[in-house]
Amino acid sequence: MFKKIFKNMSQDNSESKEKEIINEEVTVDKKTTQEADNEAKKVEELTEEEKLKEELAKEKDKFLRLFAEFENYKKRTSKERIELFKTANQEVLLALLPVMDDFDRALAEIAKSENKEMLKGVELIHNKFSDTLKSKGLEQVQLKAGDEFDADFAEAITQIPAPSDDLKGKIVDVVEKGYKLGDKIIRFPKVVLGN
């Protein structure tokens, strides 16, 4: 009988131990499952946070690009406005260039004559007129006989046989002076080339 009781007790103990072990495993499994759920939620929260950070970074990049584009626009329009102010009087200056040419011809003819007083008077008027045009931004394109011909800065009107070998392909004579307003050439000098 004792054996039966002992056996029953042992069975009860083993069953209770098994139940405890099963309960512990279930508790551990529940804890592991809860921890995994918590970690998954944290990962989801992190991914949501990361998503928000990415969106914020994209918006910042978009804003910076838009700001840079606006700054470039402002610089470009202010540069265009300055150019417009510089060349606003271009038409008036172009209309006055033939008068300047006439002054130059008159000075050359008067210099050949013996009348020094007339030469001084015309020179004074010429210098005053020239200084007024320079103050408005007009500059003469500096070319002379013997310079290399560059089609970007001069207009060839004819070619003649070069008087010497060193003038072949170079400027032999400047027929009409050229002028520029700021950096822009408003009238190209007309030149004769040596062939």
C-alpha positions as a printed NumPy array, in Angstrom:
array([[   0.   ,    0.   ,    0.   ],
       [   2.799,    2.283,    0.78 ],
       [   4.099,    1.483,   -2.561],
       [   0.853,    2.573,   -4.116],
       [   0.778,    5.791,   -2.146],
       [   4.404,    6.442,   -2.915],
       [   3.782,    5.626,   -6.517],
       [   0.776,    7.919,   -6.58 ],
       [   2.773,   10.625,   -4.899],
       [   5.589,   10.187,   -7.321],
       [   3.121,   10.356,  -10.171],
       [   1.516,   13.422,   -8.631],
       [   4.921,   15.004,   -8.165],
       [   5.946,   14.162,  -11.684],
       [   2.672,   15.453,  -13.054],
       [   2.976,   18.631,  -11.01 ],
       [   6.586,   19.009,  -12.117],
       [   5.537,   18.479,  -15.698],
       [   2.764,   21.017,  -15.246],
       [   5.242,   23.46 ,  -13.733],
       [   7.662,   22.919,  -16.565],
       [   4.864,   23.355,  -19.1  ],
       [   3.649,   26.467,  -17.268],
       [   7.203,   27.854,  -17.237],
       [   7.59 ,   27.114,  -20.941],
       [   4.256,   28.772,  -21.678],
       [   5.283,   31.762,  -19.565],
       [   8.656,   31.929,  -21.315],
       [   6.912,   31.593,  -24.688],
       [   4.478,   34.364,  -23.731],
       [   7.354,   36.594,  -22.621],
       [   9.288,   35.849,  -25.807],
       [   6.204,   36.542,  -27.903],
       [   5.551,   39.801,  -26.046],
       [   9.178,   40.846,  -26.395],
       [   9.073,   40.01 ,  -30.115],
       [   5.853,   42.019,  -30.477],
       [   7.41 ,   44.939,  -28.604],
       [  10.495,   44.772,  -30.804],
       [   8.336,   44.596,  -33.932],
       [   6.427,   47.652,  -32.733],
       [   9.717,   49.429,  -32.044],
       [  10.958,   48.49 ,  -35.523],
       [   7.688,   49.749,  -37.009],
       [   8.012,   52.935,  -34.972],
       [  11.619,   53.282,  -36.082],
       [  10.668,   52.718,  -39.67 ],
       [   7.892,   55.283,  -39.342],
       [  10.397,   57.61 ,  -37.725],
       [  12.918,   56.862,  -40.435],
       [  10.243,   57.431,  -43.056],
       [   9.481,   60.807,  -41.521],
       [  13.18 ,   61.626,  -41.43 ],
       [  13.507,   60.682,  -45.105],
       [  10.506,   62.814,  -46.021],
       [  11.961,   65.705,  -44.038],
       [  15.331,   65.29 ,  -45.788],
       [  13.591,   65.234,  -49.191],
       [  11.639,   68.378,  -48.353],
       [  14.799,   70.12 ,  -47.126],
       [  16.605,   69.15 ,  -50.348],
       [  13.669,   70.366,  -52.41 ],
       [  13.627,   73.643,  -50.48 ],
       [  17.382,   74.159,  -50.886],
       [  17.186,   73.51 ,  -54.633],
       [  14.275,   75.894,  -54.982],
       [  16.115,   78.524,  -52.946],
       [  19.267,   78.113,  -55.065],
       [  17.209,   78.357,  -58.248],
       [  15.581,   81.544,  -56.972],
       [  18.983,   83.034,  -56.087],
       [  20.25 ,   82.225,  -59.595],
       [  17.126,   83.851,  -61.05 ],
       [  17.717,   87.   ,  -58.993],
       [  21.353,   87.189,  -60.079],
       [  20.453,   86.61 ,  -63.722],
       [  17.709,   89.259,  -63.77 ],
       [  19.884,   91.809,  -61.989],
       [  22.691,   91.131,  -64.473],
       [  20.247,   91.524,  -67.372],
       [  18.954,   94.759,  -65.845],
       [  22.498,   96.128,  -65.522],
       [  23.204,   95.136,  -69.142],
       [  20.017,   96.875,  -70.212],
       [  21.058,  100.072,  -68.437],
       [  24.501,   99.884,  -70.017],
       [  23.133,   99.477,  -73.529],
       [  19.961,  101.569,  -73.189],
       [  21.52 ,  104.462,  -75.058],
       [  22.975,  102.229,  -77.788],
       [  20.672,  103.535,  -80.514],
       [  21.486,  107.173,  -79.739],
       [  25.208,  106.461,  -79.731],
       [  24.935,  104.551,  -83.017],
       [  23.194,  107.578,  -84.546],
       [  26.035,  109.843,  -83.363],
       [  28.855,  107.706,  -84.76 ],
       [  28.62 ,  109.146,  -88.306],
       [  29.002,  112.616,  -86.776],
       [  32.152,  111.39 ,  -85.023],
       [  33.434,  110.047,  -88.347],
       [  32.785,  113.431,  -89.977],
       [  34.736,  115.154,  -87.2  ],
       [  37.666,  112.794,  -87.761],
       [  37.662,  113.516,  -91.514],
       [  37.371,  117.26 ,  -90.915],
       [  40.32 ,  117.181,  -88.517],
       [  42.413,  115.264,  -91.045],
       [  41.646,  117.809,  -93.806],
       [  42.153,  120.858,  -91.584],
       [  45.479,  119.436,  -90.345],
       [  46.686,  119.435,  -93.975],
       [  45.878,  123.148,  -94.343],
       [  47.854,  126.014,  -92.847],
       [  44.972,  127.314,  -90.693],
       [  46.091,  126.491,  -87.121],
       [  43.34 ,  128.474,  -85.392],
       [  40.614,  126.576,  -87.188],
       [  42.394,  123.299,  -86.314],
       [  42.425,  124.228,  -82.61 ],
       [  38.729,  125.117,  -82.632],
       [  37.661,  121.92 ,  -84.377],
       [  39.948,  119.872,  -82.095],
       [  38.283,  121.415,  -79.017],
       [  34.815,  120.563,  -80.319],
       [  35.975,  117.084,  -81.356],
       [  37.535,  116.382,  -77.939],
       [  34.442,  117.615,  -76.106],
       [  32.187,  115.454,  -78.266],
       [  34.5  ,  112.459,  -77.894],
       [  34.696,  112.857,  -74.104],
       [  30.902,  113.066,  -73.874],
       [  30.537,  109.811,  -75.8  ],
       [  33.213,  108.143,  -73.643],
       [  31.385,  109.211,  -70.489],
       [  28.332,  107.351,  -71.819],
       [  30.42 ,  104.175,  -72.161],
       [  31.466,  104.35 ,  -75.801],
       [  34.984,  103.097,  -76.547],
       [  36.899,  102.805,  -79.792],
       [  37.963,   99.301,  -80.876],
       [  41.731,   99.541,  -81.106],
       [  42.94 ,   98.168,  -84.442],
       [  45.767,   99.345,  -86.662],
       [  47.62 ,   98.26 ,  -89.754],
       [  49.74 ,   95.174,  -89.111],
       [  47.397,   93.594,  -86.516],
       [  46.148,   90.043,  -86.94 ],
       [  42.665,   89.835,  -88.443],
       [  40.005,   88.402,  -86.115],
       [  36.499,   88.083,  -87.562],
       [  35.019,   88.396,  -84.054],
       [  36.321,   91.967,  -83.731],
       [  36.527,   93.312,  -87.291],
       [  34.781,   93.187,  -90.645],
       [  36.879,   92.668,  -93.762],
       [  35.489,   94.662,  -96.67 ],
       [  38.135,   93.752,  -99.251],
       [  41.471,   92.086,  -99.852],
       [  44.389,   93.603, -101.693],
       [  47.846,   92.285, -102.541],
       [  49.971,   92.706,  -99.426],
       [  52.578,   95.468,  -99.76 ],
       [  55.044,   93.238,  -97.875],
       [  55.247,   89.571,  -96.907],
       [  54.748,   90.306,  -93.225],
       [  51.274,   91.815,  -93.937],
       [  49.86 ,   88.705,  -95.641],
       [  46.655,   87.717,  -93.834],
       [  46.903,   90.809,  -91.65 ],
       [  45.185,   94.175,  -91.579],
       [  46.596,   96.579,  -94.168],
       [  44.277,   99.545,  -93.524],
       [  41.366,  100.518,  -91.263],
       [  38.685,  102.142,  -93.438],
       [  36.137,  102.852,  -90.689],
       [  36.7  ,  102.841,  -86.929],
       [  34.794,  100.421,  -84.756],
       [  33.172,  101.177,  -81.41 ],
       [  31.981,   99.184,  -78.452],
       [  29.577,   99.995,  -75.663],
       [  30.783,   98.283,  -72.515],
       [  31.896,   94.833,  -73.674],
       [  29.551,   94.702,  -76.664],
       [  30.737,   95.839,  -80.084],
       [  28.055,   98.085,  -81.568],
       [  29.929,   98.84 ,  -84.797],
       [  32.642,   96.593,  -86.152],
       [  35.701,   98.276,  -87.647],
       [  35.901,   97.891,  -91.423],
       [  39.353,   96.781,  -92.538],
       [  41.313,   95.878,  -95.662],
       [  43.269,   92.609,  -95.573],
       [  46.55 ,   91.802,  -97.254],
       [  46.452,   88.809,  -99.586]])
